[in-house]
Amino acid sequence: MNMHIFKNQKLQLITLAILVIGLGVGVYLVQTKQIFKPKASTNLYSAFDVTDQNGNPIDCDQSGNCNTNSLNVKFRLENIEALTEP
């Protein structure tokens, strides 16, 4: 009978330890401020070559606006470094 009580107390101690550790970790995470920094490039217009269906280049301005009369456009990756630069 004493062995059963010892196992029950051991299980309760392990459960209590997990709860106390979880509470401490939870309090730490709630108090820690998360900082989100953008990692994507804003220079997408210089990374791609945009052409119409005949291969004629379509000019895009610095904000990424491209003007064309056709909906059939082709995109080709021209500069992969422009995608990885912050």
DRENDO-1510 file (C-alpha; in Angstrom, 1 decimal, always signed):
<recs>
REC; n; res; u; v; w
REC; 1; MET; +0.0; +0.0; +0.0 .
REC; 2; ASN; +2.9; +2.4; +0.7 .
REC; 3; MET; +4.3; +1.9; -2.8 .
REC; 4; HIS; +1.0; +3.0; -4.3 .
REC; 5; ILE; +1.0; +6.2; -2.3 .
REC; 6; PHE; +4.6; +6.9; -3.2 .
REC; 7; LYS; +3.9; +6.5; -7.0 .
REC; 8; ASN; +0.8; +8.8; -6.6 .
REC; 9; GLN; +2.9; +11.5; -4.8 .
REC; 10; LYS; +5.7; +11.2; -7.5 .
REC; 11; LEU; +3.1; +11.7; -10.2 .
REC; 12; GLN; +1.7; +14.7; -8.4 .
REC; 13; LEU; +5.2; +16.2; -8.0 .
REC; 14; ILE; +6.0; +15.8; -11.7 .
REC; 15; THR; +2.6; +17.3; -12.6 .
REC; 16; LEU; +3.2; +20.3; -10.3 .
REC; 17; ALA; +6.7; +20.8; -11.6 .
REC; 18; ILE; +5.5; +20.9; -15.2 .
REC; 19; LEU; +2.7; +23.4; -14.3 .
REC; 20; VAL; +5.2; +25.7; -12.4 .
REC; 21; ILE; +7.7; +25.6; -15.3 .
REC; 22; GLY; +4.9; +26.2; -17.8 .
REC; 23; LEU; +3.6; +29.1; -15.8 .
REC; 24; GLY; +7.1; +30.7; -15.6 .
REC; 25; VAL; +7.6; +30.3; -19.4 .
REC; 26; GLY; +4.1; +31.7; -20.1 .
REC; 27; VAL; +4.8; +34.8; -17.9 .
REC; 28; TYR; +8.1; +35.3; -19.7 .
REC; 29; LEU; +6.6; +35.0; -23.2 .
REC; 30; VAL; +3.8; +37.4; -22.3 .
REC; 31; GLN; +6.2; +40.1; -21.1 .
REC; 32; THR; +8.7; +39.7; -24.0 .
REC; 33; LYS; +8.1; +42.1; -26.8 .
REC; 34; GLN; +8.1; +40.6; -30.3 .
REC; 35; ILE; +9.7; +42.7; -33.0 .
REC; 36; PHE; +8.6; +42.1; -36.6 .
REC; 37; LYS; +11.1; +43.3; -39.2 .
REC; 38; PRO; +10.4; +43.1; -42.9 .
REC; 39; LYS; +12.8; +40.8; -44.7 .
REC; 40; ALA; +11.2; +41.0; -48.2 .
REC; 41; SER; +12.7; +43.3; -50.8 .
REC; 42; THR; +10.8; +46.4; -52.0 .
REC; 43; ASN; +12.8; +46.4; -55.2 .
REC; 44; LEU; +10.6; +43.8; -57.1 .
REC; 45; TYR; +10.4; +46.0; -60.2 .
REC; 46; SER; +14.1; +45.6; -60.9 .
REC; 47; ALA; +14.1; +41.9; -60.3 .
REC; 48; PHE; +11.8; +41.0; -63.2 .
REC; 49; ASP; +11.8; +41.6; -66.9 .
REC; 50; VAL; +8.2; +42.2; -68.1 .
REC; 51; THR; +7.4; +41.8; -71.8 .
REC; 52; ASP; +4.3; +41.5; -73.9 .
REC; 53; GLN; +3.4; +38.5; -76.1 .
REC; 54; ASN; +5.7; +39.8; -78.9 .
REC; 55; GLY; +8.7; +40.1; -76.6 .
REC; 56; ASN; +8.5; +43.9; -76.4 .
REC; 57; PRO; +9.6; +45.3; -73.0 .
REC; 58; ILE; +6.9; +46.8; -70.8 .
REC; 59; ASP; +8.2; +49.8; -68.9 .
REC; 60; CYS; +7.4; +49.8; -65.1 .
REC; 61; ASP; +8.0; +52.8; -62.9 .
REC; 62; GLN; +9.7; +52.9; -59.5 .
REC; 63; SER; +6.4; +52.1; -57.6 .
REC; 64; GLY; +5.9; +48.9; -59.8 .
REC; 65; ASN; +3.1; +50.2; -62.0 .
REC; 66; CYS; +3.3; +48.8; -65.5 .
REC; 67; ASN; +1.3; +50.0; -68.5 .
REC; 68; THR; +0.3; +47.8; -71.3 .
REC; 69; ASN; -2.7; +47.3; -73.7 .
REC; 70; SER; -2.5; +43.5; -73.5 .
REC; 71; LEU; -3.3; +41.1; -70.7 .
REC; 72; ASN; -0.9; +38.6; -72.2 .
REC; 73; VAL; +2.4; +39.5; -70.4 .
REC; 74; LYS; +5.5; +37.5; -69.6 .
REC; 75; PHE; +7.6; +37.7; -66.5 .
REC; 76; ARG; +11.3; +36.6; -66.4 .
REC; 77; LEU; +13.5; +36.7; -63.4 .
REC; 78; GLU; +16.3; +39.1; -64.3 .
REC; 79; ASN; +18.1; +39.9; -61.0 .
REC; 80; ILE; +17.8; +37.5; -58.1 .
REC; 81; GLU; +19.9; +39.7; -55.9 .
REC; 82; ALA; +17.2; +42.4; -56.0 .
REC; 83; LEU; +14.8; +39.9; -54.3 .
REC; 84; THR; +17.2; +39.2; -51.4 .
REC; 85; GLU; +18.3; +42.7; -50.7 .
REC; 86; PRO; +16.5; +44.4; -47.7 .
</recs>
